[in-house]
C-alpha cells in the first residue's frame, strides 16, 4: 500500500510542476516595471532605480537557462571594462563599485597595477564612499586619483588577510556571542564582504542584542533600511529578519563569487523560473506591501484557519450525506426519499453567501461559534455528495452479492451496512477528494461574510492592494492542496477497493 501511495505521489509531481509553470507564465504578464529606455544615460540615479526594480522581480535573468551567470567577480570585471573604456556606462559602474564595496575589493585592487593610470585613479576615487563607510583613510587620501590608488594598494597590503571567509566567520561569531562596538567596527572594515555571514547568522539566532548589532551593521554597509531596535517585539524581529532573507535572495550574487559546482548549478538556479519556484518553496516571498508583514508568516498563520474550516466542513458533509444517501437509497421512491430530494434541491439552489448571511444572524466573527461558518460551508457540496451516495448505494443494493446475502437470511441492516456500503463509498470518497479544493475556494466567501481572518479574507485584501506575492503564494498552495487531495482520494479508493490496487500493480508489472 505504501508503494502505491508513493507512486501516486510521484505521478502528482509533474502536475505541480505544470501548475507552477502556468502560474509563472501568468505572473510574467503582470505589468512590468518601467524599462531603462526612458531614463537618460546621464541620469545615473534613475538607471540604478530601474535596474533595482527589475532585479527585485528577477527580470534581469533569463527565463529558464542562464548560460552566463553573473557573480560579484564577473560584475566587477565588467565594470572595470567600462571604466577603462570611459563609455556611457562608466558613471553607472562608479556607483556599482560602491554597492559591491568590500566584496568587490579582492577582484579589483589586485588588478590595479595592470590598469592604465587614468582608469585606475577613477576607480580608486569612486571607492571613496566605501572608505568612509569602512571608517578608514583620511580626506587627503582622496585628493586625486593617484593618491587614492596608492591608499587602496596600501590598505590591501595591510588588510587582505581579513578578507577571507574563515576570518569573517570568526568575527561574526564573536560579535554574536560577546557583542561590542569594537567588534562591530572590525566588521565594518571588511564592509559587504561580511554580508553572507551576517545574513546567515540572522536566520539562526534569536538573541535580541545580537540581531540589533547584526541588522544595524548590515543596514550600514548596504543602505537597506531594516533594523531591529532594542525595544522591538518578536513579531517585528521576525519581519526584519524575513526582510533581510528576501533581500539577500535577490542580491546574493552582488556580494558572493561562484566557485566549483556553484557555477554549474547557477545556470539553472539563476533563472527567473528557478528563483520564483525556490523563493515560494523556501518562504522567500518578501514583505506584503499592504501591511509590511512577511508574506510567508502570514500564509503560515492564515492557511490553517481556511484549511481547517474546509476540512471540518468536509467531515460534516460526509457525516450527514453518507447516512442520508444510504437511507434514501434504502427507502427509494418512498416519502423519506422524496422529502430528502426536495430538501437537497433547496440546499443546492441556495448560494453559499446567502446561507452564510442567514447564519450570521446567530453571531459574527468572535461571537459566532465555529459551527456556523462550517455549516454554511458544508452546504456547498452536501447535495452533490448525498445524491452521489444515494446513486452508488442503489446500484450496490442491486448487486448479486447483496441479494445472495439477503437470500441466505442476513438481516437487512447487515446487508446494507456490511455488504453494500463499502463498495458504495468508493465513488463518494473519490468525489470528496475533488470537493475539498472546492470547499477551500468557497471558504473565501464564508470568511468574508463572517469576518474570519483566514486565507480567503487575506486574499481579498491582497487583490485590493495588488499584492502579487501573496496571490502567487496562495495559488501555489491551493495547487498543492488540490493535488494532494486527489492523491489521497486515490489511496483511499485503493484501500476500499482492492481490485483497483491490484489493477494498478498489474499495469506496473506489465510496463516493467
Protein Blocks (a to p, Z undefined) as FASTA:
>chain_A
ZZmmmmmmmmmmmmmmmmmmmmmmmmmmpccdddfklpcfklmmlmmmmmmmmmmnopmp
cfklcfbdcdfklmmmmmmmmmmnopaklmmmmmmmmmnmmmlmmmmmmmmmmpcfklmm
mmmmmmmmmmmmnopajfklmmbmklmmmmmmmmmmmmmmmmcfklmmmmmmmmmmmgcf
klmmmmmmnmmmlmmmmmmmmmmpccfklmmmmmmmmmmmnopacdddfkbcfklmmmmm
mmmmmmmmmmmmmmpccehjlmmmmmmmmcfklmmmmmmmnopnbjafklopafklmmmm
mmmmmmmmmmmmmmmmmmmmmmmmmmmmmmgoiaklmmmmmmmmmmmmpcfklmmmmmmm
noghjlpcfklmmmmmmmmmmmmmmmmmmmmmmmmmmpmklmmmmmnopafklmmmmmmm
mmmmmmmmmmmmmmmmmmmmmmmmmmmmnopacfklmmmmmmmnopaklmmmmmmmmmmm
mmmmmmmmmmmmmmmmmmlmmmmmmmmmmmZZ
